[in-house]
Amino acid sequence: MEHMVDVREWSQADTAARLRIPGADDDKYSRGVVAVRTGTDAYPGAAVLGVEAAWRAGAGFVRFVGSGRAADAVLARRPETVAAVDVGRTRVDAWVIGSGTDAKGRSPQEETALRRILDGDVGVVVDAGALDLAPGATAPLVITPHAGEFARLREQLGLDPAIADRADAAAQVAAELGGTVLLKGATTLVAASDGLIRSIRSAPGWLATAGAGDVLAGVVGAIIAANPTAPLAEVAAAGAWLHGHAAAWAAGMHDTRVGHPIVALDVAQALPIAIGDLLS
């Protein structure tokens, strides 16, 4: 049965409060370490987009956990990244998993590795091909489904697939998982497990393009890493708002009403100027 939830619009000022400006005493570790386990040999671009976004959103250190074509593509694009099959002794402040992967093709070894991450104590951004592993996870979670993925997850959780209200549906899933749901759409909703919903409307229509979700996951991972004690729902909402703001800059909408087409990498590349604009 549907019920009323508390929906509040997330603002530019709310977002600015979650963007951490590094000081003289910061180093690459204190700015936040993001570990990214995304992409496959079939879809290496997802790894590139998430890693690029994490760097551009202010991470001090990004580690790509993987090998093969995805690792090669990441290093070709962002040589600053440390790539290996595990994190070694590097501390991790946030994980990004699942983008550009398919649960149907997941190996037992990969599932074991992902479940280990999901059973840890570090915040995890769960996207795309890892969403089916979210139920039962004990790590602090931000899941980032689009509408189709969200419907499949609700079915997996045994929730009514016919519920009409997006906010109510997101709140139900957040409560069921004990985590944060970032439900992507023209209006993005971020639902905390306490029932509060943040509504984000900063994204232009030009952002509806392949790979944009991979960029979003990297952005949210970077902001989690920089804000280790902040409520995850607030961090996720800040990431979603910044993602939309960067898309508007990429599309030329800061000085024109209509804008122009963009691709996902444009959004990642626009993050620094969008952050500068936000903080100025």
C-alpha positions as CSV (number, residue, x, y, z in Angstrom):
1,M,0.0,0.0,0.0
2,E,1.3,3.5,-0.9
3,H,1.9,6.1,1.8
4,M,3.1,9.6,2.0
5,V,6.8,10.2,2.2
6,D,8.7,13.4,3.0
7,V,10.2,14.8,-0.3
8,R,12.5,17.8,-0.2
9,E,14.2,19.5,-3.1
10,W,18.0,19.4,-2.9
11,S,19.7,22.7,-3.7
12,Q,22.9,24.2,-5.0
13,A,23.7,25.4,-1.5
14,D,23.1,21.9,-0.1
15,T,25.6,20.6,-2.7
16,A,28.2,23.2,-2.1
17,A,28.2,22.2,1.6
18,R,29.3,18.7,0.7
19,L,32.1,19.7,-1.7
20,R,35.3,19.6,0.4
21,I,37.9,22.2,-0.5
22,P,41.4,20.8,0.2
23,G,43.6,22.8,2.6
24,A,47.3,23.2,3.1
25,D,47.5,20.1,5.3
26,D,45.7,17.8,2.9
27,D,47.5,15.1,0.9
28,K,46.2,12.7,-1.8
29,Y,44.9,10.3,0.9
30,S,43.1,12.8,3.0
31,R,41.3,14.1,-0.1
32,G,39.7,10.6,-0.5
33,V,40.7,7.3,-2.0
34,V,38.2,5.7,-4.5
35,A,38.5,2.1,-5.6
36,V,36.7,1.3,-8.8
37,R,35.8,-2.3,-9.8
38,T,33.8,-1.8,-13.0
39,G,33.8,-2.6,-16.7
40,T,34.8,-5.8,-18.5
41,D,36.7,-6.7,-21.7
42,A,33.4,-6.3,-23.5
43,Y,32.6,-2.9,-21.9
44,P,35.8,-1.2,-20.9
45,G,34.4,2.2,-21.5
46,A,32.4,2.1,-18.3
47,A,35.6,1.7,-16.3
48,V,37.1,4.7,-18.1
49,L,34.1,6.9,-17.5
50,G,33.8,6.1,-13.8
51,V,37.5,6.5,-13.1
52,E,37.6,9.8,-15.1
53,A,34.6,11.1,-13.1
54,A,36.2,10.2,-9.8
55,W,39.3,12.1,-10.6
56,R,37.5,15.1,-12.0
57,A,35.2,15.3,-9.0
58,G,38.1,15.7,-6.7
59,A,39.4,12.4,-5.5
60,G,43.0,12.5,-4.4
61,F,43.7,8.9,-5.3
62,V,41.8,6.5,-7.7
63,R,42.6,2.8,-7.8
64,F,41.2,0.7,-10.6
65,V,40.8,-2.9,-9.5
66,G,40.8,-5.1,-12.6
67,S,42.8,-6.2,-15.6
68,G,42.5,-6.8,-19.3
69,R,41.0,-4.3,-21.8
70,A,39.3,-2.3,-19.0
71,A,42.6,-1.7,-17.2
72,D,44.4,-0.9,-20.4
73,A,41.8,1.6,-21.4
74,V,41.8,3.3,-18.0
75,L,45.5,3.7,-18.0
76,A,45.6,5.0,-21.6
77,R,43.1,7.7,-20.6
78,R,44.2,8.4,-17.0
79,P,47.8,7.4,-16.3
80,E,47.5,8.8,-12.8
81,T,45.4,5.8,-11.9
82,V,46.9,2.8,-10.1
83,A,45.6,-0.4,-11.7
84,A,45.9,-3.9,-10.3
85,V,43.8,-6.9,-9.6
86,D,43.4,-5.9,-5.9
87,V,43.9,-2.9,-3.7
88,G,47.1,-4.1,-2.1
89,R,47.8,-2.1,1.0
90,T,46.1,1.0,-0.2
91,R,43.4,2.3,2.1
92,V,40.0,2.8,0.5
93,D,37.4,5.4,1.4
94,A,34.8,4.5,-1.1
95,W,34.1,1.7,-3.7
96,V,32.4,2.0,-7.0
97,I,31.2,-1.4,-8.4
98,G,29.0,-2.8,-11.2
99,S,29.1,-0.3,-14.0
100,G,29.5,-1.9,-17.4
101,T,29.0,-5.4,-16.0
102,D,26.3,-8.1,-16.4
103,A,25.3,-10.3,-13.6
104,K,24.6,-13.1,-16.1
105,G,28.3,-13.3,-17.1
106,R,29.7,-12.9,-13.6
107,S,32.2,-15.5,-12.5
108,P,32.1,-17.2,-9.1
109,Q,35.5,-15.5,-8.3
110,E,34.1,-12.1,-9.2
111,E,31.0,-12.6,-7.1
112,T,33.1,-13.6,-4.1
113,A,35.2,-10.4,-4.5
114,L,32.1,-8.2,-4.9
115,R,30.4,-9.8,-1.9
116,R,33.5,-9.2,0.2
117,I,33.3,-5.5,-0.7
118,L,29.6,-5.4,0.1
119,D,30.2,-7.0,3.5
120,G,32.9,-4.4,4.4
121,D,32.6,-1.2,6.4
122,V,33.4,1.3,3.5
123,G,30.7,3.1,1.6
124,V,29.9,1.4,-1.8
125,V,28.3,2.8,-4.9
126,V,26.4,-0.1,-6.5
127,D,25.5,0.3,-10.1
128,A,24.2,-1.8,-13.0
129,G,25.5,-5.4,-13.0
130,A,26.1,-5.5,-9.2
131,L,22.6,-4.4,-8.1
132,D,21.4,-7.9,-7.6
133,L,24.0,-8.3,-4.9
134,A,22.7,-5.4,-2.8
135,P,20.1,-7.3,-0.8
136,G,21.8,-8.6,2.3
137,A,24.8,-6.4,2.0
138,T,26.1,-4.9,5.3
139,A,28.4,-2.1,3.9
140,P,27.0,1.4,3.7
141,L,25.2,1.4,0.3
142,V,24.2,3.9,-2.4
143,I,22.5,2.0,-5.2
144,T,22.1,3.9,-8.5
145,P,19.5,2.1,-10.7
146,H,17.6,3.4,-13.7
147,A,13.9,2.7,-14.0
148,G,14.3,-0.8,-15.6
149,E,17.0,-1.9,-13.1
150,F,14.9,-0.5,-10.2
151,A,11.8,-2.6,-11.3
152,R,13.9,-5.7,-11.4
153,L,15.4,-5.1,-8.0
154,R,11.9,-4.5,-6.6
155,E,10.8,-7.8,-8.0
156,Q,13.9,-9.5,-6.5
157,L,13.0,-8.0,-3.1
158,G,9.4,-9.2,-3.4
159,L,7.9,-5.7,-3.5
160,D,4.8,-4.7,-5.5
161,P,6.0,-3.9,-9.1
162,A,2.8,-2.0,-9.8
163,I,3.4,0.8,-7.3
164,A,2.8,4.1,-9.1
165,D,4.6,6.7,-7.0
166,R,8.4,6.8,-7.6
167,A,9.2,8.4,-4.2
168,D,7.2,5.9,-2.3
169,A,8.8,3.0,-4.3
170,A,12.3,4.4,-3.6
171,A,11.6,4.8,0.1
172,Q,10.4,1.2,0.3
173,V,13.6,-0.2,-1.4
174,A,15.8,2.0,0.8
175,A,14.1,0.7,3.9
176,E,14.3,-2.9,2.7
177,L,18.0,-2.6,2.0
178,G,18.9,-0.4,4.9
179,G,20.8,1.8,2.5
180,T,20.4,4.8,0.1
181,V,18.6,4.6,-3.2
182,L,19.5,7.0,-6.0
183,L,16.8,6.5,-8.5
184,K,17.9,8.1,-11.8
185,G,15.5,10.0,-14.1
186,A,14.5,13.4,-15.4
187,T,13.9,14.1,-11.7
188,T,16.4,12.1,-9.7
189,L,15.2,10.9,-6.3
190,V,17.5,10.0,-3.4
191,A,15.8,8.0,-0.7
192,A,17.3,7.3,2.7
193,S,16.4,4.4,4.8
194,D,14.6,6.7,7.3
195,G,12.1,7.6,4.6
196,L,13.3,11.1,3.7
197,I,13.5,11.8,0.0
198,R,15.8,14.3,-1.7
199,S,14.6,15.5,-5.2
200,I,17.2,16.7,-7.7
201,R,16.3,18.6,-10.8
202,S,19.6,20.0,-12.0
203,A,20.0,17.7,-15.0
204,P,19.2,19.0,-18.6
205,G,17.6,16.7,-21.1
206,W,20.9,16.4,-23.0
207,L,22.2,14.2,-20.1
208,A,20.0,11.3,-21.3
209,T,22.9,9.6,-23.1
210,A,24.8,6.3,-22.8
211,G,27.4,6.2,-20.1
212,A,26.1,9.1,-18.1
213,G,25.3,6.7,-15.2
214,D,28.9,5.4,-15.2
215,V,30.0,9.0,-14.7
216,L,27.5,9.6,-11.9
217,A,28.7,6.5,-10.0
218,G,32.3,7.9,-10.1
219,V,31.2,11.3,-8.9
220,V,29.2,9.9,-6.0
221,G,32.2,7.7,-5.1
222,A,34.5,10.7,-5.0
223,I,32.2,12.7,-2.8
224,I,31.7,9.8,-0.4
225,A,35.5,9.4,-0.1
226,A,35.9,13.1,0.7
227,N,33.1,13.1,3.3
228,P,33.6,9.9,5.3
229,T,31.3,10.9,8.2
230,A,28.5,12.5,6.2
231,P,25.1,10.9,5.8
232,L,25.2,8.9,2.6
233,A,21.9,10.2,1.3
234,E,23.2,13.8,1.5
235,V,26.4,12.8,-0.3
236,A,24.5,10.9,-3.0
237,A,22.2,13.9,-3.5
238,A,25.2,16.2,-3.8
239,G,26.7,13.9,-6.4
240,A,23.5,13.8,-8.4
241,W,23.1,17.6,-8.4
242,L,26.7,18.1,-9.4
243,H,26.4,15.6,-12.2
244,G,23.5,17.5,-13.6
245,H,25.2,20.8,-13.2
246,A,28.3,19.5,-15.0
247,A,26.0,18.3,-17.8
248,A,24.5,21.8,-18.2
249,W,28.0,23.2,-18.5
250,A,29.1,20.6,-21.0
251,A,26.0,21.3,-23.1
252,G,26.7,25.1,-23.1
253,M,23.6,25.9,-21.1
254,H,25.4,28.3,-18.7
255,D,25.1,31.0,-21.3
256,T,22.4,29.8,-23.7
257,R,18.9,28.5,-23.2
258,V,18.9,25.5,-25.6
259,G,22.4,24.0,-25.3
260,H,23.7,21.2,-27.5
261,P,24.2,17.4,-27.6
262,I,26.9,15.9,-25.3
263,V,28.4,12.5,-24.6
264,A,29.2,11.1,-21.2
265,L,32.9,11.9,-21.3
266,D,31.9,15.6,-21.8
267,V,30.1,15.5,-18.5
268,A,33.1,14.1,-16.7
269,Q,35.4,16.7,-18.3
270,A,33.1,19.5,-17.2
271,L,33.1,18.6,-13.6
272,P,36.1,20.8,-12.5
273,I,34.5,23.9,-14.1
274,A,31.1,23.0,-12.6
275,I,32.7,22.6,-9.2
276,G,34.5,25.9,-9.5
277,D,31.3,27.6,-10.5
278,L,29.4,26.1,-7.6
279,L,32.0,27.2,-5.1
280,S,32.6,30.7,-6.4
